[in-house]
Amino acid sequence: MKLPFFIVSLFIAQATFAQLKVIKLSKADIPKTITYKGHIIDALKYADKTGEHLVITTSTGEIQVKDTAVKDLDLRQAKLFAYCYDISNNQIKLNWQMQDYTIPCAVDVTAKYIPGTFAVTDLDNNGTAEVWLMYRICCRGDVSPPGMKIIMHEGSGKYAVRGEARVHLFDKHYAGGDYTIDAALKNGPEPFKKYALDLWKKNLFEPEGEPHI
């Protein structure tokens, strides 16, 4: 039995978008018209049913903070950014952006995307890609656990897990590891929650000796 043409086309479209085309980019591949803050950590281009997109993650590293009220204190902070651009008919338009930063800090500054966690998926197979970001961020002068977050964008939707990494204190004593799932993720598709929690568990512990920036 022959299937109607529109049904065949639907099957082809679903199969196409089930396997997202993702291309890793170098700094030289990024169009000169795109502006961003910080130093590029990752960049990629992908296509889904909504079109072609370009995503960049950046970090400033430690930067000095001027505080006229506390002149004798060496204050520093660090910032993280992410940008998603839509590309259509040679036109580039900002879709969404993310930024996070430490408070002005006189001790150790941590602001770091976690290697291997930046990803583009289509877990609910609806043809619209999900972009995953995960990072640790804090100001601390001891062995307390750093803040840790997962931020995911799907189209205009935003989902998040926020909490702390887990650190080894001494012997069999640990601290941190708790997290909160935001309402969007809690009420969202089950594959989103599973992926987020698996990602959290996989990167729960802050590696000992890991550089802060």
C-alpha positions, 0 to 999 in steps of 0.5 A, spaced: 500 500 500 502 506 498 502 512 503 500 519 501 505 524 499 504 528 505 505 522 510 511 520 507 514 527 507 512 527 515 516 521 516 522 524 512 522 531 516 521 527 523 527 523 521 531 529 519 530 533 525 531 527 530 538 527 528 540 534 529 546 537 524 551 540 529 557 543 527 563 545 532 566 552 530 572 556 531 573 563 533 575 564 525 568 561 523 564 566 527 561 572 523 565 579 524 558 582 525 557 578 532 559 581 538 560 578 545 563 579 551 569 575 554 573 570 551 570 564 547 569 557 550 565 554 545 561 555 539 557 551 534 552 552 529 546 547 528 539 547 524 532 544 527 525 545 524 526 553 526 532 554 522 539 555 523 542 557 529 549 559 532 551 559 539 557 562 543 559 561 550 564 566 553 568 567 560 571 574 562 576 570 567 578 574 573 577 582 572 578 587 577 572 591 580 573 598 583 569 600 589 570 607 591 567 605 598 573 600 599 579 602 596 584 598 600 580 591 598 583 587 592 576 586 589 575 581 583 569 578 579 568 573 573 562 573 568 560 568 564 555 569 557 552 565 552 549 567 546 544 564 541 543 567 534 538 566 529 541 565 521 536 567 516 537 569 509 544 572 511 541 576 516 543 574 524 539 576 529 540 575 537 534 570 539 537 569 547 542 570 551 545 568 558 549 571 563 551 570 570 557 572 575 560 572 581 559 578 587 565 582 587 570 578 591 576 579 595 578 571 596 578 566 590 573 567 584 570 561 581 566 562 574 567 556 569 563 552 564 564 544 566 567 541 560 563 536 556 556 539 558 555 544 553 550 540 548 545 541 543 539 535 543 532 534 541 530 529 547 522 530 546 523 529 538 519 535 536 524 538 531 526 544 536 533 543 539 535 544 546 541 547 548 544 545 555 549 550 559 552 547 565 557 551 570 560 552 577 560 559 580 562 562 587 566 567 591 569 563 597 575 563 601 575 556 604 573 549 602 565 550 601 561 547 595 561 552 589 554 554 586 552 550 580 547 551 575 544 547 569 540 552 564 537 549 558 533 553 552 528 550 547 526 555 543 523 561 547 522 556 553 528 556 559 529 550 564 534 550 570 537 546 575 540 550 581 544 548 587 551 546 589 557 542 587 559 536 592 566 537 595 570 532 599 572 536 606 575 530 610 575 523 611 568 521 609 565 528 610 562 531 604 558 538 603 553 540 598 550 537 592 543 539 593 539 542 588 532 545 586 529 544 579 525 550 577 517 549 575 518 549 568 523 543 568 519 540 573 512 540 569 516 539 562 517 533 558 520 527 562 526 526 558 528 533 560 528 532 567 532 525 566 537 528 562 538 534 567 539 530 573 543 525 570 548 531 568 547 533 575 549 527 578 555 526 573 558 532 574 556 532 582 563 533 585 568 538 583 574 535 581 580 536 587 585 541 584 581 544 579 583 551 577 578 556 579 577 560 572 
